[in-house]
Amino acid sequence: MILVTTHDGGQDNIMTISWTVVMDFTPVFAITTGKWNYSYVALRKRRECVTAIPSVDLLDNVMGVGAFIVDGRRPDRRKMLASKLPAGGRG
């Protein structure tokens, strides 16, 4: 999940995006949004945004009510990612 912040000159906005793709070896990637979304309108108007990737520790705070549910259960992301975390972050 990535946080995308936009500003249209009058209003700030933060949007969560769960699907992105790296386009090249340069720092270019794609995000999904559309005309129905305030962030899309602000991006088209200002042609700028800030992206942030929350750490595993912040993920639950960022997700809030919109938690991932898989087949009726809420997965333990820390357990799922434990082998990828540095030794100090496994507790």
Backbone bond lengths (Angstrom), bond angles and torsions (degrees), N, CA, C in turn:
res aa  C-N    CA-C-N  psi(-1)  N-CA   C-N-CA  omega(-1)  CA-C   N-CA-C  phi
1 M - - - 1.437 - - 1.520 109.25 -
2 I 1.313 115.91 140.05 1.463 122.77 179.47 1.526 108.15 -125.87
3 L 1.314 115.78 142.12 1.459 121.55 173.13 1.519 107.84 -95.82
4 V 1.316 116.57 132.83 1.462 122.04 177.61 1.518 107.27 -120.67
5 T 1.328 116.00 121.57 1.464 119.82 177.87 1.524 108.66 -106.45
6 T 1.323 115.22 137.57 1.461 121.69 178.73 1.526 108.93 -133.35
7 H 1.315 114.89 165.87 1.461 122.17 177.33 1.528 106.80 -150.21
8 D 1.306 117.57 128.99 1.468 119.79 -177.54 1.522 113.26 -98.15
9 G 1.329 116.53 11.08 1.457 120.49 -176.86 1.520 111.90 102.45
10 G 1.341 117.28 -14.71 1.452 121.31 179.74 1.515 113.80 -138.29
11 Q 1.323 117.49 -23.49 1.459 120.79 -175.53 1.531 110.40 -138.80
12 D 1.349 115.85 134.02 1.463 121.37 173.88 1.523 109.24 -84.70
13 N 1.325 116.42 155.03 1.453 120.65 177.20 1.522 109.60 -150.30
14 I 1.336 116.52 142.73 1.467 122.07 173.86 1.521 106.93 -124.27
15 M 1.332 115.68 129.43 1.452 121.21 -179.33 1.525 108.88 -127.03
16 T 1.327 117.02 140.02 1.459 120.22 173.24 1.524 108.63 -93.55
17 I 1.322 115.17 139.39 1.464 121.37 178.58 1.517 107.62 -127.49
18 S 1.314 115.87 128.11 1.459 119.23 -178.14 1.523 112.62 -99.35
19 W 1.333 118.85 -10.87 1.457 120.70 -179.44 1.527 109.59 -125.17
20 T 1.313 116.14 123.00 1.458 123.02 174.22 1.520 107.85 -139.05
21 V 1.314 116.61 165.75 1.462 120.67 176.57 1.525 108.59 -147.48
22 V 1.329 115.99 136.84 1.459 121.36 175.72 1.519 107.06 -78.43
23 M 1.313 117.13 131.45 1.459 121.67 -175.11 1.526 113.64 -93.25
24 D 1.329 117.54 -23.80 1.459 120.44 -171.47 1.521 107.88 -165.34
25 F 1.323 116.52 -178.58 1.463 120.83 175.04 1.518 111.38 -79.79
26 T 1.315 117.52 -10.55 1.459 122.08 173.63 1.527 107.44 -83.67
27 P 1.316 118.96 166.68 1.466 119.22 -178.42 1.534 112.25 -76.28
28 V 1.328 116.77 64.68 1.455 122.57 178.11 1.527 108.21 -124.16
29 F 1.334 116.88 128.18 1.453 120.20 176.38 1.520 108.88 -144.65
30 A 1.311 115.90 163.67 1.465 122.11 -178.76 1.521 109.74 -109.52
31 I 1.329 115.16 147.63 1.456 121.78 173.06 1.530 107.34 -125.43
32 T 1.318 116.76 161.38 1.460 120.30 178.83 1.513 110.41 -107.06
33 T 1.313 115.74 128.24 1.449 123.80 174.09 1.527 107.05 -162.01
34 G 1.298 118.24 179.53 1.457 120.42 -179.47 1.513 111.72 -161.29
35 K 1.318 115.40 -179.38 1.466 122.55 -174.50 1.527 113.42 -60.23
36 W 1.326 117.32 -21.69 1.466 122.03 179.72 1.528 111.69 -73.52
37 N 1.331 118.20 -8.82 1.458 123.08 -169.64 1.527 110.47 -110.02
38 Y 1.335 116.87 134.65 1.466 121.11 178.50 1.528 111.69 -58.30
39 S 1.339 117.46 -38.59 1.465 120.43 -179.29 1.522 111.47 -62.06
40 Y 1.310 117.19 -37.93 1.463 121.17 178.02 1.529 110.55 -60.24
41 V 1.332 115.46 -46.77 1.466 120.54 -179.73 1.534 110.19 -60.65
42 A 1.338 116.75 -45.28 1.466 120.95 179.68 1.529 111.44 -65.13
43 L 1.344 117.12 -40.02 1.466 120.54 177.62 1.526 111.43 -62.67
44 R 1.309 116.84 -43.43 1.468 120.29 179.38 1.541 111.12 -65.28
45 K 1.319 115.79 -36.65 1.465 120.19 -177.83 1.525 111.44 -73.38
46 R 1.333 117.64 -50.13 1.471 121.50 -173.78 1.526 113.86 -96.65
47 R 1.330 117.28 -21.06 1.469 123.06 -179.35 1.525 112.33 59.08
48 E 1.345 115.58 36.97 1.460 120.11 176.83 1.525 110.06 -154.14
49 C 1.328 114.79 152.35 1.452 121.54 176.17 1.520 108.00 -159.68
50 V 1.323 116.38 170.35 1.455 122.92 173.96 1.516 106.48 -122.35
51 T 1.334 116.57 133.68 1.462 120.22 177.80 1.520 109.63 -112.44
52 A 1.313 116.46 147.62 1.460 122.03 178.27 1.521 108.68 -142.15
53 I 1.323 115.82 139.50 1.453 121.96 176.24 1.520 107.47 -110.41
54 P 1.354 117.98 110.30 1.461 119.83 -178.15 1.527 111.41 -68.39
55 S 1.326 115.65 148.45 1.471 120.40 175.77 1.530 109.31 -72.31
56 V 1.315 116.49 166.17 1.464 121.03 178.77 1.526 110.44 -57.44
57 D 1.331 117.82 -38.63 1.465 121.20 -179.52 1.527 112.37 -63.26
58 L 1.337 117.17 -32.05 1.459 120.89 -178.62 1.519 113.11 -89.82
59 L 1.317 117.25 -12.42 1.453 120.84 -172.79 1.522 112.89 -57.43
60 D 1.328 118.23 -43.93 1.460 119.76 180.00 1.518 111.81 -64.15
61 N 1.338 117.77 -35.49 1.463 120.74 177.57 1.514 111.08 -68.39
62 V 1.310 116.52 -38.52 1.462 121.21 -179.79 1.524 110.19 -70.39
63 M 1.326 116.58 -41.73 1.461 120.84 -177.31 1.527 111.80 -65.45
64 G 1.324 116.82 -41.44 1.453 120.34 179.66 1.509 112.27 52.76
65 V 1.319 116.48 -128.40 1.455 121.85 -178.46 1.524 111.21 -68.79
66 G 1.306 118.01 -29.37 1.460 122.22 -177.87 1.512 112.89 -80.40
67 A 1.326 118.20 46.29 1.465 121.90 -177.76 1.523 110.62 -69.48
68 F 1.323 115.06 151.05 1.454 120.27 176.61 1.520 109.90 -70.02
69 I 1.303 116.55 134.42 1.459 122.29 174.78 1.524 106.59 -125.23
70 V 1.327 116.64 127.66 1.456 121.80 -179.88 1.516 108.19 -122.16
71 D 1.322 116.27 118.88 1.471 121.29 179.91 1.522 112.26 48.26
72 G 1.333 117.38 42.70 1.452 121.41 176.35 1.515 115.65 81.69
73 R 1.323 118.55 1.05 1.462 120.07 178.68 1.528 109.24 -125.99
74 R 1.319 115.24 154.67 1.465 121.18 178.75 1.523 107.69 -97.60
75 P 1.339 118.18 113.30 1.465 120.14 -177.41 1.530 112.44 -69.24
76 D 1.312 116.43 150.30 1.459 123.65 175.85 1.529 107.35 -88.51
77 R 1.329 116.45 96.77 1.475 120.49 -175.75 1.520 111.81 -63.84
78 R 1.335 117.44 -34.92 1.463 119.31 179.85 1.531 109.97 -62.19
79 K 1.329 117.01 -43.20 1.465 120.47 178.39 1.532 110.57 -65.13
80 M 1.331 116.26 -41.34 1.457 120.67 -179.26 1.530 112.08 -64.15
81 L 1.330 116.95 -33.42 1.463 121.47 -176.08 1.530 113.12 -99.76
82 A 1.320 118.63 2.24 1.464 122.48 -173.38 1.530 113.03 -52.81
83 S 1.303 117.98 -40.75 1.471 119.82 -178.17 1.525 112.20 -69.60
84 K 1.333 117.52 -16.30 1.467 121.64 -178.34 1.524 112.72 -98.99
85 L 1.341 117.02 -10.27 1.460 121.35 -178.88 1.511 111.02 -85.91
86 P 1.350 117.62 148.17 1.466 119.17 173.89 1.524 110.14 -63.34
87 A 1.309 117.07 157.81 1.470 122.86 -175.07 1.533 112.46 -49.93
88 G 1.319 119.59 -40.85 1.460 122.24 -178.26 1.519 113.48 -70.97
89 G 1.326 118.85 -17.80 1.469 121.78 -177.39 1.507 113.75 -100.00
90 R 1.317 118.50 10.90 1.462 120.88 -175.58 1.520 113.54 -92.03
91 G 1.326 118.42 -2.15 1.460 119.73 -174.41 1.414 115.33 -91.69
